[in-house]
Amino acid sequence: MLIKIISALLILVTAYFGLSHGSRTFSKPSAEYLQMMALLGITDTVRVIFGICPILSVILILFPQTFFAGNVLRAVLLLLMMTLALKAGNYKFALIEIPFLAMPLLLIYLGHPLKNGY
C-alpha cells in the first residue's frame, strides 16, 4: 500500500513538472532561456517539439496501459537534454537533471498505483 502511495505522489510530481516545463515552451521565452537553448543547439522548432513531448509523456504516464511508454519517453527526453548540455559544456545543467532522470526510472520500478484495478 505504501508503494502505491509513493508511486501516486511521484506521478503527481512528474505530471506537475512535465506540464509546467512543456507549457513554458508555448509562452514568450526570456532572453536567458533563448540563450541557453542556442548554446545547446536547439532551434525554435525543436524547442516546440521539446514542449509537446513532456506533455505527451504526462498524458501517457497517467494511464496504466501506457505508463511504461510515458516514463520511457520522459527518461529519453531528459537524457537527451543532459547529453546536449554536456556537449555544450554546461555540466551544471546536466547534473541538475539527474534527480529528474531518476524519477521516471523509479516510477517504472514502482509501477502504476492503479495497475491492479484499485
C-alpha positions in Angstrom: 0.0 0.0 0.0 2.8 2.4 0.8 4.5 1.7 -2.5 1.2 2.7 -4.3 1.0 5.9 -2.3 4.7 6.8 -3.1 4.1 5.9 -6.8 0.9 8.1 -6.9 2.8 11.0 -5.3 5.7 10.6 -7.8 3.1 10.6 -10.7 1.7 13.9 -9.4 5.1 15.5 -9.1 6.1 14.2 -12.6 2.8 15.5 -14.0 3.4 18.9 -12.5 7.0 19.2 -13.8 6.0 17.8 -17.2 3.1 20.1 -17.7 4.9 23.2 -16.4 8.0 22.6 -18.5 6.0 21.7 -21.5 3.6 24.6 -21.3 6.5 27.0 -20.7 7.5 26.3 -24.3 4.4 28.0 -25.6 4.9 31.2 -23.7 7.2 34.0 -24.8 10.7 32.8 -23.8 13.1 35.0 -21.9 16.4 36.1 -23.3 18.3 33.8 -20.9 16.2 30.9 -21.9 16.8 31.6 -25.6 20.5 31.9 -25.0 20.6 28.6 -23.1 18.7 26.9 -26.0 21.1 28.4 -28.5 24.1 27.1 -26.5 22.5 23.6 -26.5 22.0 23.9 -30.3 18.2 23.8 -30.0 16.2 25.7 -32.7 12.7 27.1 -32.2 11.1 24.1 -34.0 13.0 21.6 -31.8 12.1 23.7 -28.7 8.4 23.4 -29.6 8.8 19.6 -30.0 10.6 19.5 -26.6 7.5 21.3 -25.3 5.0 18.9 -26.8 6.8 15.7 -25.8 6.7 16.3 -22.0 3.0 17.0 -22.1 2.5 13.8 -24.2 4.6 11.8 -21.7 2.5 13.1 -18.8 -0.7 12.0 -20.5 0.8 8.6 -21.2 2.0 8.2 -17.6 -1.5 8.8 -16.2 -2.9 5.7 -17.7 -1.7 2.2 -16.5 -1.8 0.8 -20.1 0.7 3.5 -21.4 2.5 4.1 -18.1 5.8 2.4 -19.2 5.9 4.1 -22.6 5.3 7.6 -21.0 8.1 7.0 -18.5 10.5 5.8 -21.2 9.7 8.9 -23.3 10.3 11.2 -20.3 13.6 9.5 -19.5 14.8 9.7 -23.1 13.9 13.4 -23.3 15.8 14.1 -20.0 18.8 12.0 -21.2 18.8 13.9 -24.5 18.7 17.3 -22.7 21.6 16.1 -20.4 23.6 15.0 -23.5 23.1 18.3 -25.2 24.1 20.1 -22.1 27.3 18.0 -21.8 28.0 18.6 -25.4 27.7 22.4 -24.9 30.0 22.1 -21.8 27.1 23.0 -19.4 27.9 20.4 -16.7 25.8 22.2 -14.0 22.7 21.8 -16.1 23.4 18.2 -16.8 23.9 17.5 -13.1 20.7 19.3 -12.1 18.8 16.9 -14.4 20.0 13.7 -12.6 17.2 13.7 -10.0 14.6 14.3 -12.7 16.0 11.4 -14.7 15.8 9.2 -11.6 12.0 9.9 -11.2 10.7 8.1 -14.4 13.1 5.2 -13.7 11.9 4.9 -10.1 8.3 5.1 -11.4 8.9 2.2 -13.8 10.3 0.2 -10.9 7.4 1.0 -8.6 4.7 0.6 -11.2 1.4 2.4 -11.7 -0.7 2.5 -8.5 -3.9 1.7 -10.4 -2.4 -1.2 -12.3 -4.4 -3.9 -10.5 -7.7 -2.1 -10.7 -7.5 -0.3 -7.4 
